Amino acid sequence: MSAEMVDWDLAVATARRLVSPGPQVSAADAAAVVAELRQLSIEADGHVRRFTGLASPPDAPPVAVVDRNGWVTSNVQGFRVALSPVIDKLRGDRPAAAFRGPAAAAGRRITGVQIGLLLSFLASKVLGQYEVFLPAEAGSGRLSLVAPNIVATERALDVNPHDFRLWVCLHEVTHRTQFTAVPWLKEHVESELRAFVDASELDPAALLARLRGALGGLVDAVRGRGDLSVIELVQTPGQRVVLDRLQAFMSLVEGHAEYVMDGVGPDVIPTLSVIRRRFDQRRGGVGPVDRMLRRLLGLDLKMRQYAEGARFVRAVVDRVGMDGFNRVWSAPETLPTRAEIGDAGAWIDRVHGAAAATPAG
């Protein structure tokens, strides 16, 4: 369906043309990196299982170790699935003829190039991810590790490769565990994204008015004085309500992964403190253009989600233990609100009751 609105082949071709292949390694070294990442992902699964008390089903698919082009291709599949509700709403009751002809073809190409540009930037940054949105025939989820980005980062940080690779695997395997051990989680995310789309105003005139009104904020964002991404600048009031819930959810899952990778780490990663310190120093981007793009795309927001979410998880576990924290996965109603992410005590009071005010022993 979405092929009528986006030239996905052009998106892939654009991204592949622009993204560099990554660090130079011999064929033998590349094979060794792939083999080690696969083995470490299995090892990480055991660590995550013991530390969190959550377990992926035994038939969970193995990790896919990919290069940058492989990541691009895989994520185009995810984009097509994730954007399908938007495409459906854009179509609405408009006649099919509105999506044919030279203007529509030009629009498809422009959108394809735009998505390709976005993917080319991200393809050199992402270390790994659990892909929630996949075509039905591809399964319910997929854990991918981007080998050249992991190698490039460990070299830039000058850290122990084995330790860094296990550390990354702990983070990404935690995401796979979240979505496979909690049966309702994927459906909840899909429902929230549909609600976000339903709250959108896709009328071109209304969207243009919001874009014009957001120009001042956009300039501030480029100059580093604002905290809003492009997505936040053009959202409707209804979308802000849903986005608050989505941001709280992302803070939870990202913060949980951060807490796990550092909580497991000291026992199995001797150089953890060095890795964490150097990684955090580099996380904000390595140059002004990189930092600007991160800010506009909302990646700065993602960095805040890591930190805020990790503080929330740490505070809850300190007071009610890991089993008490795992109440968060009971139902959508037990997920923290955005306000509760910043006030773990409020979540504990709501979910556990005020009697849980003493630290876990």
VEXTOR-598362 format. One line per field, with one value per residue: x, y negated, z of N, C-alpha, C in turn; residue in one letter. Coordinates in steps of 0.05 Angstrom, whole numbers, plus 5000, padded with zeros to 4 digits. Layout:
n_east	c(X_...)
n_north	c(Y_...)
n_up	c(Z_...)
ca_east	c(X_...)
ca_north	c(Y_...)
ca_up	c(Z_...)
c_east	c(X_...)
c_north	c(Y_...)
c_up	c(Z_...)
code	c(a_...)
end
This chain:
n_east	c(5017_5037_5074_5053_5057_5109_5173_5203_5246_5279_5291_5323_5365_5385_5403_5442_5478_5498_5517_5577_5619_5642_5692_5756_5768_5798_5774_5777_5779_5731_5694_5707_5690_5634_5622_5636_5600_5551_5558_5565_5516_5484_5506_5495_5440_5431_5453_5419_5370_5378_5389_5344_5299_5264_5246_5260_5222_5239_5241_5256_5280_5348_5403_5413_5469_5491_5514_5521_5490_5456_5428_5401_5367_5336_5311_5280_5239_5215_5200_5161_5120_5110_5094_5048_4996_4995_4997_4948_4914_4926_4907_4852_4788_4802_4804_4831_4858_4883_4932_4962_4998_5043_5055_5044_5081_5129_5125_5129_5182_5210_5198_5220_5275_5282_5273_5314_5359_5353_5360_5412_5442_5430_5447_5501_5506_5476_5483_5457_5392_5326_5280_5215_5174_5157_5146_5092_5109_5161_5164_5154_5190_5258_5325_5379_5448_5496_5551_5598_5591_5595_5648_5674_5660_5683_5736_5742_5732_5773_5772_5767_5754_5724_5698_5668_5634_5604_5578_5546_5514_5486_5452_5420_5398_5368_5326_5302_5285_5248_5205_5192_5184_5142_5079_5040_5064_5084_5035_5014_5048_5038_4984_4988_5017_4979_4940_4968_4972_4917_4906_4929_4933_4926_4914_4937_4939_4931_4976_5017_5009_5023_5076_5097_5088_5123_5174_5207_5220_5246_5292_5316_5326_5364_5405_5418_5391_5341_5296_5266_5248_5240_5194_5166_5157_5117_5073_5003_4957_4928_4963_5005_4989_4989_5042_5068_5057_5083_5135_5145_5142_5184_5227_5224_5235_5285_5314_5311_5342_5391_5401_5404_5448_5490_5483_5490_5540_5590_5604_5617_5643_5703_5725_5684_5673_5708_5690_5637_5645_5674_5640_5594_5615_5621_5571_5538_5547_5596_5611_5592_5554_5535_5514_5473_5439_5425_5396_5353_5328_5310_5344_5373_5333_5326_5373_5365_5323_5348_5378_5340_5304_5337_5348_5297_5286_5328_5315_5266_5278_5314_5279_5236_5256_5276_5235_5192_5197_5186_5132_5117_5111_5062_5013_4985_4966_5000_5046_5093_5075_5093_5104_5114_5161_5198_5190_5196_5175_5121_5101_5110_5077_5027_5024_5043_5025_5024_5050_5096_5140_5189_5259_5279_5301)
n_north	c(5024_4974_4965_4934_4883_4872_4877_4930_4961_4922_4896_4935_4939_4887_4881_4922_4904_4859_4872_4891_4950_4963_4979_5004_5071_5136_5194_5239_5218_5191_5234_5258_5219_5219_5272_5270_5231_5257_5300_5272_5248_5291_5304_5257_5260_5298_5271_5226_5251_5274_5229_5194_5226_5234_5271_5288_5324_5393_5400_5353_5313_5317_5269_5220_5204_5149_5108_5038_5027_5071_5059_5013_5035_5070_5034_5003_5039_5038_4984_4982_5013_4986_4936_4945_4935_4879_4871_4893_4857_4810_4822_4830_4810_4795_4793_4847_4827_4782_4798_4810_4794_4741_4704_4734_4775_4747_4731_4780_4794_4752_4759_4810_4798_4765_4800_4835_4802_4793_4847_4856_4824_4845_4898_4901_4892_4924_4976_5023_5055_5072_5093_5076_5067_5103_5134_5182_5232_5233_5244_5232_5197_5172_5177_5137_5127_5079_5090_5060_5009_5019_5036_4990_4953_4976_4972_4916_4901_4926_4974_5039_5088_5138_5131_5085_5102_5142_5110_5077_5117_5133_5089_5088_5140_5137_5105_5140_5179_5150_5142_5193_5223_5197_5202_5166_5120_5104_5098_5056_5013_5008_4994_4944_4915_4915_4884_4836_4823_4818_4773_4735_4679_4677_4642_4602_4545_4534_4560_4531_4481_4494_4507_4458_4429_4454_4440_4405_4435_4477_4452_4439_4492_4510_4476_4493_4475_4492_4545_4578_4625_4634_4664_4654_4600_4594_4620_4634_4610_4655_4696_4685_4704_4760_4766_4753_4799_4837_4819_4827_4882_4897_4876_4911_4963_4955_4935_4979_5016_4990_4992_5047_5062_5037_5056_5111_5110_5100_5150_5181_5151_5126_5076_5039_4988_4953_4957_4938_4885_4862_4872_4842_4791_4785_4789_4745_4729_4715_4669_4602_4604_4656_4655_4617_4644_4688_4662_4639_4686_4708_4740_4722_4719_4774_4786_4761_4792_4841_4827_4806_4848_4889_4869_4871_4927_4945_4919_4943_4998_4996_4985_5022_5069_5116_5151_5121_5077_5102_5103_5063_5084_5108_5091_5044_5003_5001_4979_4925_4856_4796_4757_4789_4815_4778_4778_4826_4844_4830_4865_4914_4907_4906_4956_4995_4978_4935_4960_4982_4950_4955_4971_5027_5087)
n_up	c(5000_5018_4979_4939_4958_4974_4946_4958_4940_4919_4967_4993_4956_4957_5011_5013_4975_5000_5051_5086_5082_5131_5182_5160_5155_5154_5116_5147_5199_5200_5198_5246_5282_5273_5289_5343_5363_5356_5391_5440_5445_5458_5507_5535_5538_5578_5623_5626_5635_5687_5717_5712_5720_5679_5621_5555_5506_5489_5434_5412_5359_5334_5340_5289_5255_5222_5165_5148_5102_5105_5151_5133_5093_5124_5159_5125_5114_5164_5167_5128_5150_5199_5181_5154_5179_5176_5121_5106_5131_5104_5054_5062_5042_4992_4921_4881_4837_4855_4872_4829_4768_4745_4788_4834_4827_4830_4883_4909_4898_4921_4976_4982_4975_5019_5063_5052_5062_5117_5135_5118_5152_5203_5196_5205_5258_5293_5339_5350_5351_5372_5329_5324_5288_5234_5170_5165_5146_5162_5215_5287_5311_5312_5329_5317_5306_5289_5260_5236_5259_5314_5317_5297_5338_5385_5371_5367_5419_5443_5475_5508_5462_5468_5517_5506_5465_5490_5527_5495_5473_5519_5528_5480_5479_5525_5507_5470_5506_5536_5499_5483_5529_5553_5537_5518_5503_5450_5421_5451_5439_5384_5387_5412_5374_5333_5358_5360_5306_5294_5322_5292_5247_5182_5143_5091_5094_5148_5169_5146_5171_5223_5216_5200_5247_5279_5264_5293_5338_5313_5293_5341_5359_5322_5334_5384_5428_5440_5462_5430_5380_5308_5301_5349_5344_5305_5322_5339_5390_5409_5395_5429_5478_5470_5455_5502_5532_5500_5504_5558_5559_5525_5555_5598_5575_5551_5594_5628_5599_5601_5657_5665_5633_5658_5710_5707_5686_5721_5742_5698_5661_5662_5649_5653_5677_5651_5598_5603_5620_5576_5534_5548_5545_5491_5470_5457_5405_5355_5328_5305_5263_5266_5318_5311_5274_5306_5345_5315_5296_5342_5371_5414_5452_5459_5485_5534_5551_5561_5607_5644_5648_5668_5718_5741_5741_5774_5822_5835_5839_5881_5923_5922_5903_5850_5835_5852_5819_5770_5768_5735_5685_5684_5662_5613_5646_5689_5671_5677_5681_5645_5683_5727_5713_5727_5781_5818_5866_5864_5827_5853_5898_5872_5846_5882_5931_5988_6030_6012_6021_6045_6035_5995_6026)
ca_east	c(5000_5053_5091_5041_5062_5138_5190_5221_5270_5297_5301_5345_5387_5397_5418_5465_5497_5510_5530_5603_5618_5652_5721_5768_5777_5801_5752_5779_5772_5702_5681_5711_5672_5607_5619_5637_5575_5531_5562_5561_5487_5473_5516_5481_5413_5432_5457_5394_5350_5384_5389_5318_5277_5247_5257_5250_5214_5261_5241_5262_5300_5375_5411_5422_5492_5489_5530_5505_5470_5437_5411_5383_5346_5318_5295_5260_5216_5202_5187_5136_5100_5104_5081_5023_4972_4997_4990_4919_4899_4930_4889_4825_4768_4811_4803_4856_4871_4900_4959_4974_5006_5070_5059_5046_5106_5150_5123_5140_5211_5221_5196_5240_5301_5283_5276_5341_5378_5351_5371_5441_5453_5427_5460_5529_5505_5462_5499_5439_5365_5305_5261_5188_5156_5166_5125_5082_5124_5188_5163_5144_5211_5284_5347_5401_5472_5509_5579_5617_5587_5606_5678_5682_5657_5702_5762_5742_5733_5797_5764_5770_5733_5707_5681_5649_5614_5585_5563_5526_5495_5469_5431_5401_5384_5347_5302_5288_5272_5224_5184_5184_5175_5118_5064_5022_5080_5084_5009_5010_5063_5023_4960_4996_5023_4953_4928_4984_4963_4889_4905_4943_4918_4942_4906_4961_4938_4936_5003_5034_5007_5039_5104_5105_5089_5145_5200_5224_5230_5264_5317_5328_5336_5388_5426_5424_5378_5315_5296_5246_5256_5222_5169_5152_5150_5094_5051_4978_4952_4921_4987_5023_4980_4999_5071_5077_5056_5103_5161_5148_5147_5212_5245_5224_5249_5313_5327_5314_5365_5415_5404_5412_5475_5509_5480_5503_5567_5613_5611_5626_5658_5722_5730_5658_5674_5721_5671_5614_5654_5681_5616_5576_5628_5619_5543_5524_5555_5625_5616_5569_5533_5525_5498_5449_5422_5414_5375_5329_5315_5300_5362_5379_5312_5331_5394_5352_5307_5366_5386_5317_5293_5354_5344_5272_5289_5345_5301_5245_5291_5325_5258_5218_5270_5272_5208_5173_5199_5174_5103_5113_5103_5037_4991_4990_4959_5022_5068_5095_5069_5117_5110_5125_5188_5214_5182_5192_5158_5093_5094_5110_5053_5004_5023_5048_5012_5042_5064_5121_5157_5215_5276_5280_5323)
ca_north	c(5000_4950_4961_4913_4857_4869_4893_4943_4969_4899_4891_4953_4932_4862_4887_4938_4887_4838_4882_4904_4978_4966_4983_5024_5095_5158_5212_5257_5203_5186_5259_5262_5200_5230_5296_5263_5217_5277_5315_5254_5243_5314_5301_5234_5269_5311_5250_5210_5268_5277_5203_5181_5243_5237_5290_5291_5352_5408_5399_5326_5315_5308_5242_5216_5186_5137_5084_5014_5031_5090_5044_4996_5051_5080_5012_4995_5056_5028_4958_4987_5023_4965_4913_4953_4920_4852_4872_4898_4832_4791_4829_4823_4814_4782_4812_4860_4811_4762_4809_4817_4772_4730_4692_4755_4789_4730_4732_4806_4793_4733_4772_4831_4786_4755_4822_4845_4784_4800_4873_4855_4813_4864_4923_4900_4886_4945_5000_5046_5048_5093_5082_5084_5066_5119_5147_5206_5255_5232_5251_5212_5179_5181_5164_5133_5114_5067_5096_5039_4987_5028_5036_4962_4940_4986_4960_4887_4898_4940_4992_5067_5096_5159_5119_5066_5117_5154_5088_5070_5139_5132_5069_5096_5164_5129_5096_5163_5191_5134_5145_5221_5233_5183_5208_5144_5095_5096_5088_5031_4993_5005_4979_4916_4902_4910_4861_4812_4817_4810_4745_4717_4663_4679_4623_4587_4517_4534_4568_4508_4461_4503_4505_4429_4421_4468_4432_4394_4457_4492_4438_4444_4519_4511_4461_4506_4462_4504_4573_4592_4637_4627_4678_4640_4573_4593_4637_4622_4613_4683_4712_4680_4722_4786_4765_4755_4827_4851_4812_4841_4911_4899_4872_4935_4986_4948_4933_5006_5028_4978_5002_5075_5065_5028_5072_5137_5105_5102_5178_5195_5133_5114_5048_5025_4959_4938_4957_4920_4857_4853_4873_4819_4766_4784_4793_4721_4721_4709_4644_4584_4613_4680_4647_4604_4665_4703_4645_4637_4712_4717_4759_4711_4728_4802_4787_4755_4815_4860_4818_4804_4875_4904_4859_4882_4956_4948_4911_4962_5023_4990_4984_5045_5092_5122_5162_5099_5061_5117_5097_5044_5099_5123_5082_5016_4985_4999_4964_4899_4832_4779_4744_4810_4820_4760_4781_4855_4849_4828_4891_4934_4903_4913_4985_5012_4967_4919_4977_4990_4927_4961_4984_5057_5097)
ca_up	c(5000_5021_4955_4923_4970_4978_4929_4977_4927_4918_4994_4998_4939_4967_5035_5006_4960_5017_5075_5081_5091_5158_5185_5144_5169_5135_5115_5170_5223_5200_5205_5275_5297_5271_5306_5371_5370_5358_5416_5462_5448_5473_5535_5546_5545_5604_5643_5628_5648_5715_5731_5711_5726_5655_5603_5527_5499_5478_5405_5402_5337_5341_5332_5261_5254_5195_5159_5147_5081_5115_5169_5117_5080_5145_5170_5105_5119_5188_5161_5112_5168_5218_5168_5141_5189_5166_5093_5105_5138_5083_5032_5070_5021_4968_4898_4874_4817_4868_4877_4803_4752_4749_4814_4854_4823_4842_4912_4918_4895_4941_5001_4982_4980_5047_5081_5048_5076_5145_5140_5114_5176_5225_5191_5215_5286_5309_5346_5349_5357_5369_5309_5331_5265_5212_5155_5178_5138_5174_5243_5305_5320_5304_5343_5298_5315_5266_5266_5231_5278_5339_5314_5295_5364_5404_5364_5373_5448_5452_5497_5504_5443_5478_5538_5494_5450_5509_5539_5475_5472_5543_5523_5459_5488_5544_5492_5460_5528_5543_5480_5480_5555_5561_5513_5508_5498_5422_5414_5464_5423_5360_5394_5417_5348_5319_5371_5352_5279_5296_5333_5274_5228_5158_5123_5084_5103_5177_5174_5138_5192_5246_5208_5201_5275_5293_5253_5314_5354_5297_5293_5368_5361_5306_5348_5409_5450_5445_5469_5414_5354_5287_5307_5371_5335_5287_5332_5347_5418_5415_5393_5452_5499_5463_5455_5530_5540_5485_5515_5584_5553_5515_5577_5614_5562_5547_5620_5638_5586_5613_5684_5663_5621_5679_5733_5701_5677_5738_5747_5674_5644_5680_5642_5650_5685_5630_5575_5608_5621_5550_5517_5554_5535_5461_5461_5448_5378_5353_5314_5305_5244_5278_5341_5300_5264_5328_5358_5298_5294_5368_5384_5440_5469_5466_5506_5560_5559_5574_5634_5662_5652_5685_5746_5750_5747_5797_5846_5841_5848_5908_5943_5923_5892_5822_5832_5854_5794_5748_5767_5713_5661_5689_5644_5605_5667_5709_5660_5689_5665_5642_5709_5746_5706_5743_5809_5822_5890_5857_5814_5874_5914_5857_5839_5905_5955_6005_6049_6000_6021_6056_6016_5995_6041)
c_east	c(5017_5071_5079_5047_5092_5152_5211_5247_5290_5307_5325_5369_5401_5414_5443_5487_5512_5525_5557_5601_5627_5681_5731_5777_5780_5777_5752_5771_5742_5686_5684_5693_5643_5603_5619_5611_5552_5533_5557_5531_5474_5481_5500_5453_5412_5435_5432_5373_5354_5381_5360_5295_5257_5261_5244_5242_5237_5263_5246_5283_5327_5381_5419_5445_5494_5510_5511_5483_5449_5418_5391_5360_5326_5300_5275_5235_5201_5188_5161_5114_5091_5089_5055_4998_4972_4988_4960_4904_4903_4911_4861_4805_4777_4810_4831_4872_4889_4928_4972_4982_5033_5075_5062_5072_5130_5150_5134_5171_5223_5220_5216_5267_5304_5287_5304_5362_5377_5365_5402_5455_5453_5443_5489_5530_5495_5480_5482_5411_5347_5284_5233_5170_5169_5142_5117_5099_5152_5187_5154_5164_5238_5305_5370_5424_5487_5539_5599_5615_5598_5637_5688_5681_5678_5730_5763_5744_5759_5792_5768_5748_5714_5688_5660_5627_5594_5567_5540_5505_5476_5446_5411_5385_5362_5322_5287_5273_5246_5200_5175_5175_5149_5099_5049_5038_5079_5057_5003_5024_5048_4998_4966_5003_4998_4939_4942_4975_4935_4887_4919_4924_4935_4932_4930_4961_4944_4965_5022_5033_5023_5069_5114_5107_5113_5173_5218_5236_5250_5292_5331_5340_5362_5411_5433_5410_5351_5317_5278_5258_5235_5194_5153_5142_5124_5071_5027_4975_4945_4945_5005_5015_4991_5029_5082_5077_5079_5131_5166_5155_5175_5232_5246_5241_5278_5328_5330_5338_5391_5421_5415_5441_5496_5507_5493_5533_5590_5622_5623_5642_5678_5727_5705_5660_5687_5703_5649_5623_5660_5657_5598_5588_5623_5590_5530_5531_5583_5631_5591_5547_5519_5506_5472_5429_5409_5392_5350_5314_5305_5319_5372_5358_5317_5353_5383_5335_5324_5371_5362_5305_5310_5352_5318_5275_5306_5331_5280_5258_5303_5304_5242_5231_5262_5244_5187_5173_5184_5143_5097_5104_5077_5015_4998_4985_4981_5047_5070_5086_5094_5124_5123_5153_5207_5209_5175_5174_5129_5084_5091_5084_5028_5002_5026_5033_5033_5059_5091_5142_5184_5232_5275_5304_5338)
c_north	c(4975_4945_4939_4885_4851_4887_4906_4953_4946_4892_4909_4945_4907_4866_4902_4922_4868_4849_4895_4932_4982_4971_5006_5047_5117_5177_5231_5243_5198_5211_5265_5244_5211_5254_5289_5249_5237_5293_5297_5248_5266_5312_5279_5243_5282_5291_5234_5226_5270_5250_5191_5199_5246_5256_5289_5319_5367_5407_5371_5328_5305_5280_5242_5196_5175_5115_5061_5016_5050_5077_5026_5012_5061_5058_5001_5012_5046_5002_4963_4996_5000_4942_4920_4939_4891_4851_4875_4872_4811_4796_4821_4830_4802_4802_4822_4843_4790_4772_4819_4792_4761_4719_4713_4771_4773_4731_4758_4805_4775_4746_4795_4821_4777_4778_4834_4828_4790_4826_4872_4843_4833_4889_4924_4895_4909_4968_5025_5037_5073_5081_5093_5086_5081_5129_5174_5230_5256_5239_5228_5192_5190_5164_5162_5119_5104_5069_5073_5015_4994_5027_5007_4948_4950_4976_4931_4883_4910_4956_5021_5077_5117_5147_5101_5081_5131_5133_5079_5092_5139_5112_5078_5121_5157_5119_5120_5177_5176_5141_5174_5234_5221_5184_5184_5119_5086_5085_5061_5008_4988_4988_4949_4901_4896_4886_4835_4803_4806_4781_4725_4701_4662_4660_4605_4559_4515_4541_4545_4486_4468_4501_4476_4420_4433_4459_4421_4415_4474_4479_4441_4472_4522_4498_4473_4494_4474_4533_4590_4602_4627_4640_4663_4613_4572_4610_4621_4625_4642_4701_4709_4699_4750_4787_4765_4784_4843_4844_4825_4871_4914_4895_4897_4957_4979_4946_4961_5020_5017_4989_5031_5077_5057_5046_5099_5132_5110_5131_5191_5178_5118_5084_5031_4995_4942_4935_4937_4891_4846_4852_4849_4793_4763_4783_4769_4714_4711_4683_4628_4594_4638_4673_4634_4625_4682_4688_4644_4663_4723_4737_4748_4719_4757_4804_4780_4778_4836_4852_4818_4831_4891_4895_4870_4911_4960_4941_4931_4988_5019_4992_5009_5070_5097_5133_5140_5081_5075_5115_5078_5058_5114_5117_5054_4996_4982_4986_4936_4877_4816_4765_4764_4818_4803_4762_4810_4861_4848_4854_4913_4932_4912_4944_5003_5003_4953_4936_4986_4968_4932_4975_5014_5066_5118)
c_up	c(5000_4997_4938_4934_4973_4959_4948_4965_4925_4946_5000_4982_4948_4992_5030_4992_4979_5041_5069_5092_5120_5159_5168_5161_5148_5136_5139_5196_5224_5208_5235_5291_5296_5289_5335_5380_5373_5385_5441_5466_5463_5502_5549_5554_5572_5627_5647_5642_5678_5730_5733_5721_5703_5636_5575_5523_5486_5448_5394_5381_5345_5331_5303_5262_5225_5191_5156_5125_5090_5134_5154_5106_5101_5155_5150_5109_5143_5183_5146_5130_5187_5206_5155_5152_5179_5136_5090_5111_5116_5059_5038_5048_4995_4945_4891_4854_4829_4873_4852_4789_4760_4777_4836_4852_4834_4872_4923_4918_4917_4969_5004_4987_5009_5066_5077_5062_5106_5152_5137_5139_5199_5221_5201_5245_5303_5314_5344_5356_5356_5352_5315_5307_5241_5196_5168_5171_5151_5203_5260_5315_5313_5318_5323_5313_5290_5270_5260_5250_5306_5338_5313_5322_5384_5398_5372_5403_5460_5477_5489_5486_5455_5499_5526_5480_5468_5522_5521_5474_5496_5539_5503_5466_5508_5529_5480_5482_5536_5525_5475_5507_5564_5537_5501_5499_5469_5414_5427_5448_5397_5365_5399_5392_5332_5331_5363_5324_5279_5306_5315_5257_5202_5136_5116_5094_5133_5184_5168_5159_5216_5240_5209_5230_5290_5284_5275_5331_5339_5296_5319_5370_5346_5321_5376_5433_5457_5452_5451_5388_5333_5292_5328_5362_5319_5298_5340_5377_5426_5413_5417_5475_5495_5465_5484_5540_5526_5496_5542_5579_5543_5537_5594_5600_5558_5574_5633_5626_5596_5640_5683_5654_5642_5704_5730_5698_5696_5743_5722_5655_5661_5674_5639_5656_5664_5606_5580_5607_5592_5531_5522_5544_5505_5452_5449_5419_5377_5339_5313_5286_5256_5301_5332_5290_5286_5342_5341_5296_5320_5381_5411_5461_5478_5487_5533_5570_5572_5603_5653_5668_5671_5714_5757_5758_5772_5823_5854_5852_5876_5930_5945_5910_5862_5817_5834_5830_5771_5747_5744_5688_5663_5669_5635_5628_5688_5697_5673_5670_5662_5668_5728_5738_5722_5773_5814_5845_5883_5843_5835_5891_5898_5852_5863_5931_5972_6024_6038_6001_6032_6035_6018_6010_6028)
code	c(m_s_a_e_m_v_d_w_d_l_a_v_a_t_a_r_r_l_v_s_p_g_p_q_v_s_a_a_d_a_a_a_v_v_a_e_l_r_q_l_s_i_e_a_d_g_h_v_r_r_f_t_g_l_a_s_p_p_d_a_p_p_v_a_v_v_d_r_n_g_w_v_t_s_n_v_q_g_f_r_v_a_l_s_p_v_i_d_k_l_r_g_d_r_p_a_a_a_f_r_g_p_a_a_a_a_g_r_r_i_t_g_v_q_i_g_l_l_l_s_f_l_a_s_k_v_l_g_q_y_e_v_f_l_p_a_e_a_g_s_g_r_l_s_l_v_a_p_n_i_v_a_t_e_r_a_l_d_v_n_p_h_d_f_r_l_w_v_c_l_h_e_v_t_h_r_t_q_f_t_a_v_p_w_l_k_e_h_v_e_s_e_l_r_a_f_v_d_a_s_e_l_d_p_a_a_l_l_a_r_l_r_g_a_l_g_g_l_v_d_a_v_r_g_r_g_d_l_s_v_i_e_l_v_q_t_p_g_q_r_v_v_l_d_r_l_q_a_f_m_s_l_v_e_g_h_a_e_y_v_m_d_g_v_g_p_d_v_i_p_t_l_s_v_i_r_r_r_f_d_q_r_r_g_g_v_g_p_v_d_r_m_l_r_r_l_l_g_l_d_l_k_m_r_q_y_a_e_g_a_r_f_v_r_a_v_v_d_r_v_g_m_d_g_f_n_r_v_w_s_a_p_e_t_l_p_t_r_a_e_i_g_d_a_g_a_w_i_d_r_v_h_g_a_a_a_a_t_p_a_g)
end
